Amino acid sequence: MPSQEPFAVALVGGGLTSLTLAIALRKKKIPFKIYEARSSFTELGAGINVGPNSSTALRLIDEDLAETFFKIARQNPAGKEHVYLDIRLGAPSGEFKDGEVVETLFAPPTGNTTVGRNLLLQMLAERAGLTEGPGKEDAVFNKKVATYSQDSSGVILSFSDGTTAVASAIIACDGIHSTIRHILLGSEDRASQPHFSHTGAYRALLPTAQLEKLLGKERAYSSQAVIGPGGYVIYYPTTATTMNIGFWTRRNDREWDEEASWLLPGQGKQMREDFTSWGPAAKGLMDLVLEKEGEDLPFWSAWHHAVQPDRFWQGRVALIGDAAHAMPPHAGAGAGQAMEDAFVMSEVLGCISACEHAASIDTEMQKRIEVAFGVYETIRRPRSQAVLETSEANFELWADLYDDAPISHERLNVWRQKVKTAFEGIWRHDLEVDAVKAREMIKTALQLRLSVDYLHVINTQTV
């Protein structure tokens, strides 16, 4: 007889990854419960960029979800809907002027869609049915994980308040600070914690009207990247009247450990030094940031998973989103990878919980879960790691064009091709093919009773 263990998933963390996965699981009628350490759904950070791959993931999860997302998001104004970024020079060089557009990245059909993080979280929570009605009970707050244990019968989560919860599987969506990752890998493993990327930003939310007065309407209302000596500036709308702006630069003069605060206060003077050789347009933006934030302006350090484990799961426990592959934001791709993760994870869990080829075979739930996580890893690891590596490499792409000034047309043409290749690799990925592969791999594994390690070996060459 097939295993009779009820199938229910514990989602640790209540951020973007968890809520997107919750919507997908709800649609597939897979029981879940979210355990969030904070008192409500909230995330740090002002806004996110969403490219075509991200909106495709939302559409594949639920057409209505994608439509709702576009209702709350911001896009470039009429005539620039397909534009992802205008890329401008942040200082004059050779024949090129300060502020000159040197490349426009196109990302049809959506362009660069942007949204405030907490606005997005609220929408996702509502779509997941977690804000009212019976589904509200599927999210529990003030539940900080202390540890977990697992065996052939299930998993037990233990919380810092002394309570426990049981489930068939744990999906760790608890972000770059993931407690589950730390427990799963062990504190001695360097892969258990994030590492400083030696990059970071001075950030602010500015009224769009101020940017329009400084730069003109075209540059104030659409997503822009400005590249200059040793760094870059990026800004995009998060609301109809607000722009999120970040001045990104290297920071090699200090080390951070994972326990320290990732914000370094009182960095107004340092910001001026970091951008002293930039042109008047960027310096005008810098003045607006310092006028708003003052000399106590913090430096936000950027962290990533520079060291990765052999795999992102063990038994009934799996890592996804930033808990698996936190990346610096130099390609605007982290949120999109979380959405892709949620879609593929929902597909593999849907297969083991409801598909005929799973339910009709005498396999224990433990084996099904391991097969699902093994297939998920085989599909998602190469993709997410490639995007992580692109995100890491992109800082040099943005920051190093001025290293051999003056900029020449020949070098600029090479640079343009590198930029296009980097972003096209992120945007043009076929998630529907991933889903088909995942379903077929699970079907094969369960029908032939393959071990998950053997399944991984025979499929790595085909993904």
C-alpha positions as CSV (number, residue, x, y, z in Angstrom):
1,M,0.0,0.0,0.0
2,P,1.2,3.6,-0.6
3,S,2.3,5.6,2.4
4,Q,-0.6,7.0,4.3
5,E,1.4,9.8,6.0
6,P,-0.5,13.1,5.6
7,F,1.5,15.5,3.6
8,A,2.1,19.0,5.0
9,V,4.9,21.4,4.6
10,A,6.4,23.8,7.1
11,L,7.6,27.1,5.4
12,V,10.2,28.8,7.7
13,G,10.2,32.5,7.1
14,G,7.5,34.9,5.9
15,G,9.2,36.8,3.1
16,L,8.9,37.0,-0.6
17,T,10.0,33.4,-1.2
18,S,7.7,31.9,1.4
19,L,4.6,33.8,0.3
20,T,5.1,33.1,-3.4
21,L,5.5,29.4,-2.6
22,A,2.4,29.6,-0.3
23,I,0.3,30.8,-3.3
24,A,1.6,28.0,-5.5
25,L,1.0,25.4,-2.8
26,R,-2.5,26.7,-2.1
27,K,-3.4,26.4,-5.7
28,K,-2.2,22.7,-5.7
29,K,-4.1,22.1,-2.5
30,I,-0.9,21.2,-0.6
31,P,-1.3,21.9,3.2
32,F,1.3,24.3,4.6
33,K,2.1,26.5,7.6
34,I,4.3,29.5,7.6
35,Y,6.5,30.2,10.7
36,E,7.8,33.7,10.8
37,A,10.1,35.1,13.5
38,R,8.8,38.7,13.3
39,S,5.4,39.9,14.4
40,S,4.2,40.5,10.8
41,F,5.1,40.0,7.2
42,T,7.9,42.5,6.5
43,E,11.2,42.7,4.7
44,L,14.2,45.1,4.8
45,G,14.9,47.1,1.7
46,A,12.9,49.7,-0.3
47,G,12.2,48.1,-3.6
48,I,13.0,45.3,-6.0
49,N,13.4,44.9,-9.8
50,V,11.4,42.3,-11.6
51,G,12.5,41.2,-15.1
52,P,10.7,39.1,-17.7
53,N,11.9,35.8,-16.1
54,S,10.4,36.8,-12.7
55,S,7.0,37.8,-14.1
56,T,6.9,34.5,-16.1
57,A,7.4,32.6,-12.9
58,L,4.4,34.5,-11.3
59,R,2.3,33.8,-14.4
60,L,3.1,30.1,-14.3
61,I,2.1,29.9,-10.7
62,D,-1.1,31.8,-11.3
63,E,-2.3,34.0,-14.1
64,D,-4.3,36.2,-11.7
65,L,-1.2,36.6,-9.5
66,A,0.8,38.0,-12.4
67,E,-2.1,40.4,-13.3
68,T,-2.4,41.6,-9.7
69,F,1.4,42.1,-9.5
70,F,1.3,44.4,-12.5
71,K,-1.5,46.5,-10.9
72,I,0.7,47.4,-7.9
73,A,4.1,47.6,-9.7
74,R,5.6,50.5,-11.6
75,Q,6.9,50.4,-15.2
76,N,8.7,52.9,-17.4
77,P,6.5,55.6,-18.9
78,A,4.8,55.3,-22.3
79,G,7.2,54.7,-25.1
80,K,9.8,53.0,-22.9
81,E,7.7,50.1,-21.6
82,H,10.2,47.5,-23.0
83,V,13.2,49.3,-21.6
84,Y,14.9,47.7,-18.6
85,L,17.6,50.3,-18.1
86,D,19.1,53.3,-19.8
87,I,22.8,53.1,-19.0
88,R,24.6,56.5,-18.8
89,L,28.1,57.7,-18.1
90,G,28.7,59.2,-14.6
91,A,31.7,61.3,-15.7
92,P,33.0,62.6,-19.0
93,S,35.7,60.5,-20.7
94,G,37.3,61.0,-24.0
95,E,34.6,61.8,-26.6
96,F,31.8,60.9,-24.2
97,K,29.9,63.4,-22.1
98,D,28.7,63.2,-18.6
99,G,25.2,61.7,-18.5
100,E,25.4,60.4,-22.1
101,V,23.4,57.2,-22.8
102,V,25.9,54.5,-23.9
103,E,23.5,51.5,-23.9
104,T,19.8,50.8,-23.5
105,L,18.8,47.4,-22.3
106,F,15.5,46.1,-23.7
107,A,13.6,43.4,-21.8
108,P,10.3,42.9,-23.6
109,P,7.5,42.4,-22.8
110,T,7.7,43.8,-19.3
111,G,10.8,46.0,-19.3
112,N,12.0,46.8,-15.7
113,T,9.0,46.4,-13.4
114,T,9.6,47.7,-9.9
115,V,7.7,47.6,-6.7
116,G,8.1,48.4,-3.0
117,R,9.1,45.3,-1.0
118,N,6.4,45.6,1.7
119,L,3.7,46.5,-0.8
120,L,4.6,43.3,-2.7
121,L,4.6,41.3,0.5
122,Q,1.2,42.5,1.5
123,M,-0.2,41.6,-2.0
124,L,1.3,38.1,-1.8
125,A,-0.1,37.5,1.7
126,E,-3.5,38.5,0.5
127,R,-3.3,36.3,-2.6
128,A,-2.1,33.4,-0.4
129,G,-5.3,33.8,1.7
130,L,-3.2,34.6,4.8
131,T,-4.7,37.9,5.9
132,E,-8.3,36.9,6.6
133,G,-10.6,33.9,6.7
134,P,-9.7,30.3,7.6
135,G,-6.3,30.6,5.7
136,K,-5.1,33.2,8.2
137,E,-4.3,30.4,10.6
138,D,-1.7,29.0,8.1
139,A,0.7,31.8,9.2
140,V,2.1,31.9,12.7
141,F,4.2,34.9,13.9
142,N,6.8,35.4,16.6
143,K,8.1,31.9,15.9
144,K,11.9,32.0,15.8
145,V,13.4,28.5,15.1
146,A,15.8,27.3,17.7
147,T,16.5,23.9,16.1
148,Y,14.8,21.0,14.2
149,S,15.0,17.2,14.1
150,Q,13.9,14.7,11.5
151,D,13.5,11.0,11.1
152,S,11.6,8.6,8.8
153,S,8.2,9.8,10.3
154,G,8.6,13.5,9.8
155,V,10.2,16.7,11.1
156,I,9.9,18.6,14.3
157,L,10.6,22.3,14.6
158,S,11.5,23.6,18.0
159,F,11.0,27.4,18.6
160,S,12.7,29.7,21.0
161,D,9.5,30.2,23.0
162,G,9.6,26.5,23.9
163,T,6.8,25.3,21.5
164,T,7.2,22.8,18.7
165,A,5.5,22.0,15.4
166,V,5.5,18.9,13.2
167,A,5.4,18.5,9.4
168,S,6.3,16.2,6.6
169,A,9.0,18.5,5.3
170,I,10.7,21.9,5.9
171,I,11.2,24.4,3.2
172,A,13.7,27.0,4.5
173,C,12.7,30.4,3.2
174,D,14.4,32.3,6.0
175,G,16.7,34.4,3.9
176,I,20.3,35.2,3.9
177,H,20.5,34.9,7.7
178,S,18.9,31.4,7.5
179,T,18.8,29.5,10.8
180,I,17.9,26.4,8.9
181,R,20.9,26.6,6.7
182,H,23.1,27.1,9.7
183,I,21.7,24.0,11.4
184,L,21.6,21.9,8.3
185,L,25.3,22.5,7.4
186,G,26.7,23.0,10.9
187,S,28.4,26.0,12.3
188,E,31.9,24.9,11.4
189,D,31.1,24.8,7.7
190,R,32.0,28.1,5.9
191,A,29.0,27.6,3.7
192,S,26.7,27.9,6.6
193,Q,26.9,31.7,6.7
194,P,27.0,34.6,4.2
195,H,30.1,36.5,3.4
196,F,30.8,40.2,2.8
197,S,31.0,40.9,-1.0
198,H,33.3,43.9,-0.5
199,T,30.6,46.0,-2.1
200,G,27.8,48.1,-0.7
201,A,25.7,51.2,-1.2
202,Y,24.6,54.6,0.1
203,R,20.8,54.5,-0.3
204,A,17.8,56.8,-0.1
205,L,14.2,57.2,-1.2
206,L,13.9,60.5,-3.0
207,P,10.8,62.4,-4.3
208,T,10.6,62.0,-8.0
209,A,9.9,65.8,-8.3
210,Q,13.5,66.5,-7.0
211,L,15.0,64.3,-9.6
212,E,12.9,65.9,-12.4
213,K,14.1,69.3,-11.3
214,L,17.7,68.2,-11.4
215,L,17.8,65.9,-14.4
216,G,14.7,66.5,-16.5
217,K,11.5,64.4,-16.9
218,E,12.9,61.6,-19.0
219,R,15.6,60.6,-16.6
220,A,13.5,61.1,-13.5
221,Y,10.6,58.8,-14.3
222,S,12.3,55.7,-15.8
223,S,14.8,53.2,-14.5
224,Q,18.4,54.4,-15.0
225,A,21.9,53.0,-14.3
226,V,24.9,55.4,-14.2
227,I,28.4,53.9,-14.4
228,G,31.4,55.8,-13.3
229,P,34.9,55.5,-11.7
230,G,34.9,52.6,-9.2
231,G,31.1,52.1,-8.9
232,Y,27.7,52.8,-10.2
233,V,24.4,54.5,-9.4
234,I,21.0,52.9,-10.0
235,Y,17.6,54.4,-9.5
236,Y,14.0,53.3,-10.2
237,P,10.5,54.1,-9.1
238,T,8.9,52.3,-6.2
239,T,5.7,54.5,-6.2
240,A,4.3,57.1,-8.4
241,T,6.2,59.8,-6.5
242,T,9.2,58.1,-5.1
243,M,12.5,56.9,-6.5
244,N,14.8,54.3,-4.9
245,I,18.4,55.3,-5.4
246,G,21.6,53.5,-4.6
247,F,25.2,54.7,-4.9
248,W,27.2,51.4,-5.2
249,T,31.0,51.2,-4.5
250,R,33.7,48.9,-3.3
251,R,34.7,48.7,0.3
252,N,38.0,46.9,0.8
253,D,39.2,48.8,3.8
254,R,37.5,46.7,6.4
255,E,36.1,43.2,7.1
256,W,32.7,42.3,8.5
257,D,31.8,39.2,10.4
258,E,28.4,37.7,10.1
259,E,27.5,38.7,13.6
260,A,28.2,42.4,13.2
261,S,25.7,45.0,12.0
262,W,25.7,45.2,8.2
263,L,25.0,49.0,8.3
264,L,27.9,51.3,9.0
265,P,26.6,54.7,10.2
266,G,28.1,58.2,9.8
267,Q,29.3,57.7,6.2
268,G,28.4,61.0,4.6
269,K,32.0,62.2,4.3
270,Q,33.1,58.8,3.0
271,M,30.4,58.9,0.3
272,R,31.8,62.2,-1.0
273,E,35.3,60.7,-1.1
274,D,34.1,57.6,-2.9
275,F,32.4,59.7,-5.7
276,T,34.7,62.7,-5.8
277,S,35.8,62.0,-9.4
278,W,32.3,61.7,-10.8
279,G,30.5,64.3,-13.0
280,P,28.1,67.0,-12.0
281,A,24.9,65.0,-12.6
282,A,25.9,62.2,-10.2
283,K,27.2,64.7,-7.7
284,G,23.8,66.5,-7.9
285,L,22.1,63.3,-7.0
286,M,24.6,62.7,-4.2
287,D,23.8,66.2,-2.8
288,L,20.1,65.2,-2.7
289,V,20.8,62.0,-0.9
290,L,23.0,63.8,1.7
291,E,20.5,66.6,2.1
292,K,17.8,64.1,3.0
293,E,19.9,61.7,5.1
294,G,22.5,64.0,6.6
295,E,26.1,63.1,7.6
296,D,24.9,60.1,9.5
297,L,24.0,58.4,6.2
298,P,24.8,54.7,6.6
299,F,26.8,52.4,4.3
300,W,24.8,49.3,3.5
301,S,27.2,46.3,3.1
302,A,26.2,43.7,0.5
303,W,26.5,40.0,1.4
304,H,26.3,36.8,-0.5
305,H,26.8,33.0,-0.3
306,A,30.4,33.0,-1.6
307,V,30.8,29.3,-0.4
308,Q,28.1,26.7,-1.3
309,P,27.5,23.3,0.1
310,D,27.4,20.1,-2.1
311,R,23.6,20.3,-2.0
312,F,20.8,22.4,-0.7
313,W,18.8,19.7,1.0
314,Q,19.1,16.8,3.5
315,G,16.4,14.3,4.1
316,R,13.2,16.2,4.6
317,V,14.7,19.7,4.7
318,A,15.5,22.0,1.8
319,L,16.8,25.5,1.3
320,I,15.4,27.9,-1.3
321,G,15.6,31.6,-2.2
322,D,18.1,33.6,-0.3
323,A,18.5,30.8,2.2
324,A,20.1,28.8,-0.6
325,H,21.8,31.3,-2.9
326,A,21.9,34.9,-1.6
327,M,23.5,37.1,-4.2
328,P,24.6,40.8,-4.3
329,P,22.1,43.0,-6.1
330,H,24.3,43.9,-9.1
331,A,22.0,42.2,-11.6
332,G,18.7,42.9,-9.8
333,A,18.1,39.2,-9.9
334,G,17.7,37.9,-6.4
335,A,13.9,38.3,-6.1
336,G,13.4,36.7,-9.5
337,Q,15.4,33.6,-8.5
338,A,13.2,33.3,-5.4
339,M,10.1,33.4,-7.7
340,E,11.6,30.8,-10.0
341,D,12.5,28.6,-7.0
342,A,8.9,28.8,-5.7
343,F,7.5,27.7,-9.0
344,V,9.7,24.7,-9.5
345,M,9.5,23.6,-5.8
346,S,5.7,23.7,-6.1
347,E,5.9,21.6,-9.2
348,V,8.0,18.8,-7.6
349,L,5.9,18.9,-4.4
350,G,2.7,18.7,-6.4
351,C,4.0,15.6,-8.1
352,I,4.8,13.7,-5.0
353,S,1.6,14.7,-3.3
354,A,-1.0,14.3,-6.0
355,C,0.4,12.8,-9.3
356,E,-0.9,9.4,-10.2
357,H,2.6,8.0,-10.7
358,A,3.4,8.9,-7.1
359,A,0.2,7.9,-5.4
360,S,0.0,4.5,-7.1
361,I,3.4,3.3,-6.1
362,D,4.3,1.8,-2.7
363,T,6.9,4.3,-1.7
364,E,7.2,5.9,1.7
365,M,6.7,9.6,2.0
366,Q,10.4,10.0,3.1
367,K,11.5,8.6,-0.3
368,R,9.1,10.8,-2.2
369,I,10.3,13.9,-0.5
370,E,13.9,13.0,-1.1
371,V,13.1,12.4,-4.8
372,A,11.3,15.7,-5.0
373,F,14.2,17.6,-3.4
374,G,16.8,15.8,-5.5
375,V,15.0,16.7,-8.7
376,Y,14.5,20.3,-7.5
377,E,18.2,20.5,-6.9
378,T,19.1,19.0,-10.3
379,I,16.9,21.5,-12.0
380,R,17.5,24.6,-10.0
381,R,21.1,24.5,-8.8
382,P,22.8,25.1,-12.2
383,R,20.4,28.0,-12.9
384,S,20.5,29.8,-9.6
385,Q,24.3,29.4,-9.3
386,A,24.8,30.8,-12.8
387,V,22.7,33.9,-11.9
388,L,24.5,34.2,-8.6
389,E,27.9,34.2,-10.4
390,T,26.5,36.8,-12.9
391,S,25.4,39.0,-10.1
392,E,28.8,38.8,-8.5
393,A,30.6,39.5,-11.7
394,N,28.3,42.4,-12.7
395,F,29.9,44.8,-10.2
396,E,33.2,44.7,-12.1
397,L,31.2,45.2,-15.3
398,W,29.5,48.3,-13.9
399,A,32.5,49.7,-12.1
400,D,35.6,49.0,-14.2
401,L,34.9,50.8,-17.5
402,Y,36.8,53.9,-16.4
403,D,39.9,52.0,-15.3
404,D,41.7,52.7,-18.5
405,A,40.5,56.2,-19.4
406,P,39.7,57.7,-21.7
407,I,36.9,55.3,-22.8
408,S,37.3,54.3,-26.5
409,H,34.6,53.2,-28.9
410,E,36.2,49.8,-29.3
411,R,36.3,49.1,-25.6
412,L,32.7,50.4,-25.1
413,N,31.5,48.1,-27.9
414,V,33.0,45.1,-26.1
415,W,31.5,46.2,-22.8
416,R,28.1,46.6,-24.4
417,Q,28.1,43.0,-25.6
418,K,29.1,41.7,-22.1
419,V,26.3,43.6,-20.5
420,K,23.7,42.3,-23.0
421,T,25.0,38.7,-22.6
422,A,24.8,38.9,-18.8
423,F,21.2,40.1,-18.6
424,E,19.9,38.0,-21.5
425,G,21.2,35.0,-19.7
426,I,19.0,35.9,-16.7
427,W,15.9,36.9,-18.5
428,R,15.7,34.3,-21.3
429,H,15.3,31.1,-19.3
430,D,12.5,28.6,-20.1
431,L,10.8,27.7,-16.8
432,E,8.1,25.7,-18.6
433,V,10.8,23.3,-19.9
434,D,12.2,23.1,-16.3
435,A,8.8,22.0,-15.1
436,V,8.4,19.3,-17.8
437,K,11.9,18.0,-16.9
438,A,11.1,17.9,-13.2
439,R,7.8,16.0,-13.7
440,E,9.4,13.4,-16.0
441,M,12.4,12.9,-13.6
442,I,10.1,12.3,-10.7
443,K,8.0,9.9,-12.6
444,T,11.1,8.0,-13.7
445,A,12.6,7.9,-10.2
446,L,9.4,6.7,-8.5
447,Q,8.5,4.1,-11.2
448,L,11.9,2.6,-11.3
449,R,12.6,3.1,-7.6
450,L,15.9,4.9,-8.3
451,S,18.0,6.2,-5.5
452,V,18.1,9.9,-5.4
453,D,21.9,10.0,-5.8
454,Y,21.7,7.8,-8.9
455,L,18.9,10.0,-10.2
456,H,21.2,13.1,-9.7
457,V,24.1,11.5,-11.6
458,I,22.1,10.4,-14.6
459,N,20.4,13.7,-15.0
460,T,23.1,16.3,-14.4
461,Q,24.3,16.0,-18.0
462,T,20.8,16.6,-19.4
463,V,19.8,19.8,-17.5
